Amino acid sequence: MNVHDDLEAFVLGALDADEEFAFRDHLATCSSCRDEVARYAGVMSSLRAIRQDGAPPAPRITQRTYWREAIAAVLLLGIGGGTYAFMQRPDHDLAEIAAMVADHPREIALSGPVASGSVVVGQGAQRTAFVVRGLPPPAPGRGYQVWIRGARVSSPGMLHRTRDGLEVLIVPGDVVKDARKIGVTIEPAGGSPKRSGPTQVSAQV
């Protein structure tokens, strides 16, 4: 096996003593791997924070596979320029969404003239996350509100801006189970009882 392939396992603490010794020896001569280890540090800290407390230790191969998928989810969910910033400055909501993405969720793409994103239904349909990138910071007193049209129109809440410029919302349950259309509009910051602003991103389900 190429020694570079042990990088993720090293970050996870999943190498045995001999493998870890060999990889540390490799780090002394490989600046590329040193840089990657440093980049993973923030991601691992965030993902460990959202693992279930009291869960029994997973077998080594399962643990390594879990974290590899979770890291891949973070990289996918960074949606462009936000990835590196997230690695440096972990955000709890993004870490939680990354864990949902790593768990083979249902996903719905959102698109608009200047923004795009995803709806993620994960954790056995127990959580729904909305993630949008490309939206400009809302004007004072305004915000982005999520709307779901099914048998009736409802709103699970307002998106909030992360340190990395994404707009996110996480709510309990599968709130898009019976949805026919999902949209995000500009509304008063406290939320509106009905849609009044222009649609920023949407999806037909």
C-alpha positions as YAML, in Angstrom:
chain: A
units: angstrom
residues:
- id: 1
  name: MET
  ca: [0.00, 0.00, 0.00]
- id: 2
  name: ASN
  ca: [1.24, 3.51, -0.82]
- id: 3
  name: VAL
  ca: [2.24, 5.21, 2.43]
- id: 4
  name: HIS
  ca: [0.22, 8.29, 1.43]
- id: 5
  name: ASP
  ca: [-2.93, 6.14, 1.68]
- id: 6
  name: ASP
  ca: [-2.42, 5.94, 5.46]
- id: 7
  name: LEU
  ca: [-2.95, 9.68, 5.92]
- id: 8
  name: GLU
  ca: [-6.63, 9.50, 6.84]
- id: 9
  name: ALA
  ca: [-6.11, 6.53, 9.13]
- id: 10
  name: PHE
  ca: [-3.27, 8.41, 10.86]
- id: 11
  name: VAL
  ca: [-5.51, 11.43, 11.47]
- id: 12
  name: LEU
  ca: [-8.20, 9.11, 12.85]
- id: 13
  name: GLY
  ca: [-5.79, 7.30, 15.15]
- id: 14
  name: ALA
  ca: [-6.66, 4.06, 13.36]
- id: 15
  name: LEU
  ca: [-3.10, 2.88, 12.62]
- id: 16
  name: ASP
  ca: [-1.41, 0.27, 14.75]
- id: 17
  name: ALA
  ca: [1.85, 1.14, 16.50]
- id: 18
  name: ASP
  ca: [4.15, 0.00, 13.68]
- id: 19
  name: GLU
  ca: [2.09, 1.72, 10.98]
- id: 20
  name: GLU
  ca: [1.93, 4.94, 12.98]
- id: 21
  name: PHE
  ca: [5.70, 4.90, 13.53]
- id: 22
  name: ALA
  ca: [6.26, 4.40, 9.79]
- id: 23
  name: PHE
  ca: [3.88, 7.20, 8.87]
- id: 24
  name: ARG
  ca: [5.42, 9.63, 11.35]
- id: 25
  name: ASP
  ca: [8.77, 8.83, 9.76]
- id: 26
  name: HIS
  ca: [7.21, 9.57, 6.37]
- id: 27
  name: LEU
  ca: [5.83, 12.91, 7.61]
- id: 28
  name: ALA
  ca: [9.34, 14.08, 8.37]
- id: 29
  name: THR
  ca: [10.12, 14.04, 4.65]
- id: 30
  name: CYS
  ca: [6.74, 14.76, 3.05]
- id: 31
  name: SER
  ca: [5.48, 18.36, 3.22]
- id: 32
  name: SER
  ca: [2.35, 17.44, 1.26]
- id: 33
  name: CYS
  ca: [1.19, 14.97, 3.90]
- id: 34
  name: ARG
  ca: [2.09, 17.40, 6.70]
- id: 35
  name: ASP
  ca: [-0.12, 20.03, 5.08]
- id: 36
  name: GLU
  ca: [-2.99, 17.55, 4.70]
- id: 37
  name: VAL
  ca: [-2.75, 16.46, 8.34]
- id: 38
  name: ALA
  ca: [-2.97, 20.10, 9.40]
- id: 39
  name: ARG
  ca: [-5.98, 20.67, 7.13]
- id: 40
  name: TYR
  ca: [-7.85, 17.70, 8.59]
- id: 41
  name: ALA
  ca: [-7.40, 18.80, 12.20]
- id: 42
  name: GLY
  ca: [-10.38, 21.17, 12.31]
- id: 43
  name: VAL
  ca: [-12.64, 18.75, 10.47]
- id: 44
  name: MET
  ca: [-11.88, 15.89, 12.82]
- id: 45
  name: SER
  ca: [-12.48, 18.06, 15.86]
- id: 46
  name: SER
  ca: [-15.92, 19.05, 14.58]
- id: 47
  name: LEU
  ca: [-16.98, 15.58, 13.51]
- id: 48
  name: ARG
  ca: [-15.92, 13.99, 16.79]
- id: 49
  name: ALA
  ca: [-18.02, 16.56, 18.62]
- id: 50
  name: ILE
  ca: [-21.24, 15.33, 17.01]
- id: 51
  name: ARG
  ca: [-20.71, 11.57, 17.45]
- id: 52
  name: GLN
  ca: [-23.15, 9.97, 19.87]
- id: 53
  name: ASP
  ca: [-21.92, 9.90, 23.45]
- id: 54
  name: GLY
  ca: [-21.59, 6.48, 24.97]
- id: 55
  name: ALA
  ca: [-21.53, 4.62, 21.65]
- id: 56
  name: PRO
  ca: [-19.37, 1.48, 21.84]
- id: 57
  name: PRO
  ca: [-16.06, 1.69, 19.98]
- id: 58
  name: ALA
  ca: [-16.43, 0.54, 16.40]
- id: 59
  name: PRO
  ca: [-14.13, -2.12, 14.92]
- id: 60
  name: ARG
  ca: [-11.08, -0.60, 13.33]
- id: 61
  name: ILE
  ca: [-12.19, -1.05, 9.72]
- id: 62
  name: THR
  ca: [-15.68, 0.31, 10.48]
- id: 63
  name: GLN
  ca: [-14.27, 3.31, 12.35]
- id: 64
  name: ARG
  ca: [-11.85, 4.10, 9.56]
- id: 65
  name: THR
  ca: [-14.58, 3.76, 6.93]
- id: 66
  name: TYR
  ca: [-16.98, 5.98, 8.93]
- id: 67
  name: TRP
  ca: [-14.53, 8.81, 9.22]
- id: 68
  name: ARG
  ca: [-13.41, 8.53, 5.60]
- id: 69
  name: GLU
  ca: [-17.03, 8.91, 4.49]
- id: 70
  name: ALA
  ca: [-17.58, 11.76, 6.93]
- id: 71
  name: ILE
  ca: [-14.49, 13.62, 5.73]
- id: 72
  name: ALA
  ca: [-15.62, 13.10, 2.13]
- id: 73
  name: ALA
  ca: [-19.00, 14.51, 3.11]
- id: 74
  name: VAL
  ca: [-17.35, 17.61, 4.53]
- id: 75
  name: LEU
  ca: [-15.37, 18.11, 1.34]
- id: 76
  name: LEU
  ca: [-18.51, 17.70, -0.78]
- id: 77
  name: LEU
  ca: [-20.64, 19.86, 1.48]
- id: 78
  name: GLY
  ca: [-18.10, 22.68, 1.54]
- id: 79
  name: ILE
  ca: [-19.60, 23.60, -1.84]
- id: 80
  name: GLY
  ca: [-16.61, 25.44, -3.21]
- id: 81
  name: GLY
  ca: [-14.67, 28.09, -1.31]
- id: 82
  name: GLY
  ca: [-16.30, 27.38, 2.03]
- id: 83
  name: THR
  ca: [-14.50, 24.07, 2.48]
- id: 84
  name: TYR
  ca: [-11.11, 25.41, 3.50]
- id: 85
  name: ALA
  ca: [-12.60, 27.99, 5.87]
- id: 86
  name: PHE
  ca: [-14.72, 25.28, 7.52]
- id: 87
  name: MET
  ca: [-11.62, 23.18, 8.09]
- id: 88
  name: GLN
  ca: [-9.97, 26.11, 9.83]
- id: 89
  name: ARG
  ca: [-12.99, 27.35, 11.79]
- id: 90
  name: PRO
  ca: [-15.41, 24.49, 12.53]
- id: 91
  name: ASP
  ca: [-19.12, 25.29, 12.64]
- id: 92
  name: HIS
  ca: [-21.33, 22.93, 14.64]
- id: 93
  name: ASP
  ca: [-24.20, 23.00, 12.13]
- id: 94
  name: LEU
  ca: [-21.90, 22.22, 9.21]
- id: 95
  name: ALA
  ca: [-20.35, 19.36, 11.15]
- id: 96
  name: GLU
  ca: [-23.81, 17.97, 11.89]
- id: 97
  name: ILE
  ca: [-24.84, 18.26, 8.23]
- id: 98
  name: ALA
  ca: [-21.59, 16.59, 7.17]
- id: 99
  name: ALA
  ca: [-22.41, 13.63, 9.41]
- id: 100
  name: MET
  ca: [-25.89, 13.46, 7.85]
- id: 101
  name: VAL
  ca: [-24.40, 13.48, 4.34]
- id: 102
  name: ALA
  ca: [-22.02, 10.66, 5.30]
- id: 103
  name: ASP
  ca: [-25.00, 8.52, 6.36]
- id: 104
  name: HIS
  ca: [-26.48, 8.00, 2.85]
- id: 105
  name: PRO
  ca: [-29.31, 10.54, 3.11]
- id: 106
  name: ARG
  ca: [-31.98, 11.63, 0.67]
- id: 107
  name: GLU
  ca: [-30.88, 14.82, -1.08]
- id: 108
  name: ILE
  ca: [-32.78, 17.39, -3.15]
- id: 109
  name: ALA
  ca: [-30.92, 20.00, -5.20]
- id: 110
  name: LEU
  ca: [-31.88, 23.66, -4.89]
- id: 111
  name: SER
  ca: [-31.06, 26.15, -7.64]
- id: 112
  name: GLY
  ca: [-31.57, 29.80, -8.46]
- id: 113
  name: PRO
  ca: [-30.19, 32.65, -10.55]
- id: 114
  name: VAL
  ca: [-27.18, 33.32, -8.30]
- id: 115
  name: ALA
  ca: [-27.33, 30.64, -5.60]
- id: 116
  name: SER
  ca: [-27.62, 26.87, -5.21]
- id: 117
  name: GLY
  ca: [-27.80, 24.33, -2.44]
- id: 118
  name: SER
  ca: [-29.25, 21.11, -1.09]
- id: 119
  name: VAL
  ca: [-31.94, 19.73, 1.15]
- id: 120
  name: VAL
  ca: [-30.57, 16.79, 3.14]
- id: 121
  name: VAL
  ca: [-32.86, 14.32, 4.92]
- id: 122
  name: GLY
  ca: [-30.73, 12.08, 7.13]
- id: 123
  name: GLN
  ca: [-30.38, 10.21, 10.40]
- id: 124
  name: GLY
  ca: [-33.15, 7.81, 9.44]
- id: 125
  name: ALA
  ca: [-35.40, 10.69, 8.32]
- id: 126
  name: GLN
  ca: [-35.14, 12.21, 11.80]
- id: 127
  name: ARG
  ca: [-33.44, 15.44, 10.65]
- id: 128
  name: THR
  ca: [-33.75, 17.74, 7.64]
- id: 129
  name: ALA
  ca: [-31.06, 20.24, 6.71]
- id: 130
  name: PHE
  ca: [-31.19, 23.09, 4.21]
- id: 131
  name: VAL
  ca: [-27.86, 24.42, 2.91]
- id: 132
  name: VAL
  ca: [-27.55, 27.27, 0.40]
- id: 133
  name: ARG
  ca: [-24.45, 28.98, -0.98]
- id: 134
  name: GLY
  ca: [-24.13, 32.11, -3.07]
- id: 135
  name: LEU
  ca: [-26.76, 34.20, -1.30]
- id: 136
  name: PRO
  ca: [-25.59, 37.74, -0.51]
- id: 137
  name: PRO
  ca: [-25.78, 38.87, 3.11]
- id: 138
  name: PRO
  ca: [-29.38, 40.00, 3.70]
- id: 139
  name: ALA
  ca: [-30.11, 43.66, 4.32]
- id: 140
  name: PRO
  ca: [-30.61, 44.75, 7.94]
- id: 141
  name: GLY
  ca: [-33.95, 43.52, 9.22]
- id: 142
  name: ARG
  ca: [-34.24, 40.91, 6.47]
- id: 143
  name: GLY
  ca: [-33.45, 37.20, 6.21]
- id: 144
  name: TYR
  ca: [-33.95, 34.08, 4.12]
- id: 145
  name: GLN
  ca: [-37.00, 31.95, 4.89]
- id: 146
  name: VAL
  ca: [-37.62, 28.36, 3.77]
- id: 147
  name: TRP
  ca: [-41.01, 27.39, 2.36]
- id: 148
  name: ILE
  ca: [-42.46, 23.96, 1.62]
- id: 149
  name: ARG
  ca: [-45.50, 23.47, -0.58]
- id: 150
  name: GLY
  ca: [-47.39, 20.19, -0.21]
- id: 151
  name: ALA
  ca: [-51.06, 19.87, 0.66]
- id: 152
  name: ARG
  ca: [-50.52, 23.32, 2.17]
- id: 153
  name: VAL
  ca: [-47.73, 25.88, 2.35]
- id: 154
  name: SER
  ca: [-45.63, 25.85, 5.51]
- id: 155
  name: SER
  ca: [-42.28, 27.18, 6.67]
- id: 156
  name: PRO
  ca: [-39.83, 25.24, 8.87]
- id: 157
  name: GLY
  ca: [-37.93, 28.44, 9.68]
- id: 158
  name: MET
  ca: [-35.27, 30.95, 8.72]
- id: 159
  name: LEU
  ca: [-31.83, 30.17, 7.37]
- id: 160
  name: HIS
  ca: [-28.92, 31.50, 9.41]
- id: 161
  name: ARG
  ca: [-25.54, 32.50, 8.08]
- id: 162
  name: THR
  ca: [-22.44, 30.54, 9.05]
- id: 163
  name: ARG
  ca: [-18.97, 31.99, 9.45]
- id: 164
  name: ASP
  ca: [-18.19, 30.63, 5.99]
- id: 165
  name: GLY
  ca: [-20.99, 32.48, 4.21]
- id: 166
  name: LEU
  ca: [-23.38, 29.55, 3.82]
- id: 167
  name: GLU
  ca: [-27.03, 29.85, 4.82]
- id: 168
  name: VAL
  ca: [-28.23, 26.81, 6.78]
- id: 169
  name: LEU
  ca: [-31.20, 25.47, 8.73]
- id: 170
  name: ILE
  ca: [-31.53, 22.13, 10.55]
- id: 171
  name: VAL
  ca: [-34.93, 20.96, 11.82]
- id: 172
  name: PRO
  ca: [-36.27, 17.74, 13.38]
- id: 173
  name: GLY
  ca: [-38.07, 15.17, 11.24]
- id: 174
  name: ASP
  ca: [-38.54, 14.75, 7.50]
- id: 175
  name: VAL
  ca: [-40.28, 18.04, 6.77]
- id: 176
  name: VAL
  ca: [-40.13, 17.57, 2.99]
- id: 177
  name: LYS
  ca: [-41.70, 14.10, 2.95]
- id: 178
  name: ASP
  ca: [-44.87, 15.25, 1.16]
- id: 179
  name: ALA
  ca: [-43.40, 18.34, -0.50]
- id: 180
  name: ARG
  ca: [-44.13, 19.22, -4.11]
- id: 181
  name: LYS
  ca: [-42.01, 22.37, -4.14]
- id: 182
  name: ILE
  ca: [-39.35, 23.87, -1.88]
- id: 183
  name: GLY
  ca: [-38.26, 27.49, -2.00]
- id: 184
  name: VAL
  ca: [-36.30, 30.16, -0.18]
- id: 185
  name: THR
  ca: [-37.44, 33.80, -0.21]
- id: 186
  name: ILE
  ca: [-36.31, 37.10, 1.32]
- id: 187
  name: GLU
  ca: [-38.55, 38.00, 4.26]
- id: 188
  name: PRO
  ca: [-38.49, 40.08, 7.47]
- id: 189
  name: ALA
  ca: [-35.80, 38.80, 9.82]
- id: 190
  name: GLY
  ca: [-38.30, 37.42, 12.33]
- id: 191
  name: GLY
  ca: [-40.07, 35.38, 9.66]
- id: 192
  name: SER
  ca: [-43.24, 36.00, 7.70]
- id: 193
  name: PRO
  ca: [-46.59, 34.17, 8.04]
- id: 194
  name: LYS
  ca: [-46.80, 34.02, 4.23]
- id: 195
  name: ARG
  ca: [-44.46, 34.40, 1.28]
- id: 196
  name: SER
  ca: [-43.92, 37.99, 0.25]
- id: 197
  name: GLY
  ca: [-40.38, 38.30, -1.09]
- id: 198
  name: PRO
  ca: [-38.63, 37.10, -4.25]
- id: 199
  name: THR
  ca: [-37.58, 33.46, -4.56]
- id: 200
  name: GLN
  ca: [-33.81, 32.92, -4.31]
- id: 201
  name: VAL
  ca: [-33.56, 29.15, -4.81]
- id: 202
  name: SER
  ca: [-36.18, 26.45, -5.34]
- id: 203
  name: ALA
  ca: [-36.76, 22.81, -6.28]
- id: 204
  name: GLN
  ca: [-39.62, 20.81, -7.75]
- id: 205
  name: VAL
  ca: [-39.89, 17.53, -5.84]
...
